[in-house]
């Protein structure tokens, strides 16, 4: 292995114009498609509010898993804490971070297309088309999911291996460290994301062993482990300093593996393969790219092996638990740039007779068209834009917040469903680790919530679709309804000691 003095992703002299274009595409499309955008009254997705409640809690000295029980990996909470540091009272910080992550992903998506097609012009096609395709599909969901924010990490790992194989060279020390760092980032966000890196590791091992590079494999493994350990140690030290290592282990690993996968609360969803068929704008290019690599074994045999094993690994790790929410499919969109690169490679001979200025002009025109038209197309096709028409004060969280804020020191419990944004809208932080009803069957969680209700431990309680029993110290003070994921939901606000 050799140490490459130039970074893989900054080697290109056109990095800044490209990255700026990717970010502009990201900002334009996500302004329309993501509910975290300033064009929306709020992001009404329960998952995102779980992340944001924990992230905001961290800014006030609370520790994930110990003081606030949730199920995702710690990196997502650190990211939402950063968003809260930008703005605790709006989704501005969440949206800015989302746009930067998606912009970084689009830059890498263009690099994947460029690498596969051996054409610099393919970068612009790959980045611009990818930017529009993904947010319009059901897997994108409401925006700001962990599955969306992890895309640049997955793309970085895939590009690193494909580029080295395309150039027929060993992975450098820096690339080995980078792969380890990316794998650790996946692990500490949601460990199902590690499926891509498991597939890449297997492919790289076979590539080294079967091409006479076996003696270079142990050093690569060492650098990979150093990269993974560098991030992991920092995270573990942070939790150790908080006295929360055991809470981290129990909540993130033990409970997720033994409780979360066993409880399929939340409805019926399409099986894995039909789930992909619901996302044809990016699943078709992804499959096309994999097939393209497969039918060109002399040139791309090792690339095909790496792409297929990483895709299969990610697919298996994603769906092995039996859960199949629509947004679970989103990480597989990282393979869409393969198809766009393949398309550019196939078109390249047909355009060989054109003058360079003509080809550049066509690519430039298409890129500008997508940059300008992407938001307009998104507005017409995105399933999220209905929420733009709703005023902030008409949403249940903000309506209830007006009542909650009248109390001098309000406390709140979100009971019976995932965090609906009532903590966010009212500015109240939970006063106990179990701040909402999560999708697992923890006996201690339900006991804690029931004790809180029966003993009146919080001043306010919010429920969805179900009213509290009559034998509690709480009385109904308001109710409101809102459409969420195509269904009309009714929300109830209770206050301890109030009169019905």
WOMOZI-V411546 format. One record per pair of residues at least 24 apart in sequence whose C-alpha atoms are under 8 Angstrom apart, sorted by the first residue. I is the first residue (numbers start at 1). J is the second residue. If there is no record, write none. Layout:
# WOMOZI-V411546
i->[I/I]
j->[J/J]
This chain:
# WOMOZI-V411546
i->[1/1/1/1/1/1/1/2/2/2/2/3/3/3/4/4/4/7/8/8/18/18/19/19/19/22/22/22/22/22/22/23/23/23/23/23/23/24/24/25/25/25/25/25/26/26/26/26/26/26/27/27/28/28/28/29/29/29/29/29/29/30/30/31/32/32/32/32/32/33/33/33/33/33/33/33/33/33/33/34/34/34/34/34/34/35/35/35/35/36/36/36/36/36/36/37/37/37/38/38/38/39/40/40/41/41/41/41/41/42/42/42/43/43/44/44/44/44/45/45/45/46/46/46/46/47/47/47/48/48/49/49/49/49/50/50/51/51/51/52/52/52/52/52/53/53/53/54/54/55/55/55/55/55/55/56/56/56/56/56/57/57/59/59/63/63/64/65/65/65/65/65/65/66/66/66/66/67/67/68/68/68/68/68/69/69/69/69/70/70/71/71/71/72/72/72/73/73/73/73/73/73/74/74/74/75/75/75/76/76/88/89/89/89/94/95/98/98/101/101/101/101/102/102/102/102/104/105/105/105/105/106/106/106/108/108/108/108/109/109/109/110/111/112/112/112/112/112/113/113/113/113/113/113/113/114/115/115/115/115/116/116/116/116/116/117/117/117/117/118/119/119/121/121/122/122/122/124/124/124/125/125/125/125/126/126/126/127/128/128/128/129/130/130/130/132/132/132/133/133/134/134/134/135/135/136/136/136/136/137/137/137/137/137/138/138/138/138/139/139/139/139/139/139/140/140/141/141/142/145/146/146/147/147/147/147/148/148/150/150/150/151/151/153/153/153/154/154/154/154/154/155/156/157/157/157/158/158/158/161/161/161/161/162/162/162/165/165/166/166/171/173/173/176/176/176/176/176/177/177/177/177/177/177/178/178/179/179/179/180/180/180/180/180/180/180/181/181/181/181/181/181/182/183/184/184/184/184/184/185/188/192/192/192/193/193/193/193/194/194/195/195/195/195/195/195/195/195/196/196/196/196/196/196/197/197/198/198/199/199/199/199/199/199/199/199/200/200/200/200/202/203/203/203/203/204/207/259/259/259/260/260/260/261/261/261/261/262/262/263/263/263/264/264/265/265/266/269/269/269/270/270/270/271/272/272/272/275/275/275/276/282/282/283/283/283/284/284/285/285/285/285/285/285/286/286/286/286/286/286/286/287/287/287/288/288/288/289/289/289/289/289/289/289/289/290/290/290/292/292/311/395/395/395/396/396/396/396/396/397/397/397/397/398/398/398/400/400/400/401/401/402/404/410/410/410/411/411/411/412/412/412/412/412/413/413/413/413/414/414/414/415/415/415/415/415/416/416/417/417/422/431/456/458/459/459/460/460/460/460/461/461/461/462/462/462/462/463/463/463/464/464/464/464/465/465/465/465/466/467/473/474/475/475/476]
j->[170/171/172/173/216/219/220/170/171/172/173/172/173/174/172/173/174/174/160/175/107/124/103/104/107/103/104/106/107/127/128/99/100/102/103/104/106/103/371/103/128/131/371/374/99/100/102/103/106/131/99/103/371/374/375/131/132/135/374/375/378/99/135/375/375/378/379/382/385/135/136/142/143/378/379/382/383/384/385/95/135/142/143/144/384/142/143/384/387/91/92/94/95/143/144/91/92/95/91/92/95/388/387/388/387/388/390/391/392/90/91/392/91/142/142/420/421/484/142/420/421/418/419/420/421/145/418/419/144/145/419/420/421/424/418/419/76/77/80/77/80/81/84/424/423/424/429/80/81/79/80/81/82/83/84/80/81/84/85/88/81/429/84/85/242/244/248/244/247/248/251/252/433/244/247/248/433/432/433/430/432/433/434/435/251/433/434/435/251/438/251/252/256/189/190/252/187/188/189/190/191/252/188/189/235/185/188/189/146/189/424/424/425/427/144/144/144/149/149/150/151/152/148/149/151/152/152/151/152/153/155/130/131/152/152/155/156/159/155/334/337/337/159/159/162/337/338/341/337/338/339/340/341/342/344/341/162/163/166/341/166/338/341/342/345/341/342/344/345/345/344/345/360/363/340/341/344/363/364/367/340/363/366/367/337/340/341/337/367/370/371/370/282/336/337/370/374/378/281/282/281/282/333/378/382/378/381/382/383/278/279/280/281/382/278/279/326/327/279/326/327/328/329/330/327/330/326/327/384/327/189/190/327/328/330/331/330/331/186/189/331/331/334/182/185/186/182/186/196/331/334/334/182/182/183/197/200/307/310/200/204/303/306/303/306/307/302/303/300/303/220/220/223/220/221/223/224/227/223/224/225/226/227/228/224/227/224/227/228/223/224/225/226/227/228/229/224/227/228/229/230/231/228/228/227/228/229/231/232/231/232/314/317/318/314/317/318/331/314/317/310/312/313/314/315/316/317/318/309/310/311/312/313/314/310/313/310/313/306/308/309/310/311/312/313/314/306/307/309/310/309/302/305/306/309/306/302/440/441/442/439/440/441/321/322/323/440/321/440/439/440/441/323/439/439/440/439/324/325/326/324/325/326/324/319/324/329/324/326/329/329/333/336/332/333/336/336/339/335/336/337/338/339/340/333/334/335/336/337/338/339/335/336/339/338/339/342/335/336/337/338/339/340/341/342/335/338/339/339/342/335/480/481/482/479/480/481/482/491/421/422/425/426/422/425/426/426/478/493/425/426/426/460/458/459/460/458/459/460/458/459/460/461/462/458/460/461/462/461/462/463/449/461/462/463/464/463/464/463/464/462/458/496/496/495/496/493/494/495/496/493/494/495/491/492/493/494/491/492/493/489/490/491/492/489/490/491/492/492/492/497/498/499/500/500]
